[in-house]
Structures are given as structure tokens and as C-alpha cells.
């Protein structure tokens, strides 16, 4: 008969093993929560194009609008309201849900430049130092 092998463990380690692993909280499936794409999402709208042209060249997110016209259309729809546009840009730039892969570097840079420009357009922006002037 072979001897039994065993391993020394603490009471806490044994309790974890006997009780099982703690329940894993799954992240929501965002694909099910996201609205279904529409044909308009595949093409940049006229309103979004006009909004893009109204921006200084340095602040235009051209690559983003080519690759993600749905987001470009949302930006264009919010373009007349700097506060709403700012809030939307913050949602795009900061991962509050956790685990998002983010945008490719070039698009992230475009969004950052647009964000800096939009912040300048907010009321009281001339009192907040430190934001680069992208209009020159």
C-alpha cells in the first residue's frame, strides 16, 4: 500500500476550496444592449459633414468619421451644443465600463484634439489655462 500524500494548507485555504470559488460577476453583454445598426450608420450624414467643415482643420476627426461614421453622425448631431458634445467625448475617451479596447492611436489622438477644441468653446474656457489653442 502506498502512503497518502498531502499538502499543508491554512484553514482559510481549506475553507476556500471546500466552499468553492467565489461567484464570478459577468460583465453585461453590450452587444445585446446596443441598438441594432441602421443603414444610416454606415454613411456620414450631411449634418455631420457640415459640422466637420465648421471645425478648424486641426480639430477635425476625419479618420474617425471614415472608420466609424455612426460615431461621426453622433458627434455632428451634438456639434451645436458644446456641453453635450463635451460629455459625449468624455464617454468616448474614458472607459467607465472597464475592459474596452479603445480606439486605435490615430483616432484616439483625433478625439483628444477635438476634445481640447470643444473645451475651449465651453463657457468660461478663457479662464481655464493650459488648453492648447488649436485654432491658430
C-alpha positions, 0 to 999 in steps of 0.5 A: 500500500502506498502512503497518502500524500498531502499538502499543508494548507491554512484553514482559510485555504481549506475553507476556500476550496471546500466552499468553492470559488467565489461567484464570478460577476459577468460583465453585461453583454453590450452587444445585446444592449446596443441598438441594432445598426441602421443603414444610416450608420454606415454613411456620414450624414450631411449634418455631420459633414457640415459640422466637420467643415465648421471645425478648424482643420486641426480639430477635425476627426476625419479618420474617425468619421471614415472608420466609424461614421455612426460615431461621426453622425453622433458627434455632428448631431451634438456639434451645436451644443458644446456641453453635450458634445463635451460629455459625449467625448468624455464617454468616448475617451474614458472607459467607465465600463472597464475592459474596452479596447479603445480606439486605435492611436490615430483616432484616439489622438483625433478625439483628444484634439477635438476634445481640447477644441470643444473645451475651449468653446465651453463657457468660461474656457478663457479662464481655464489655462493650459488648453492648447489653442488649436485654432491658430 
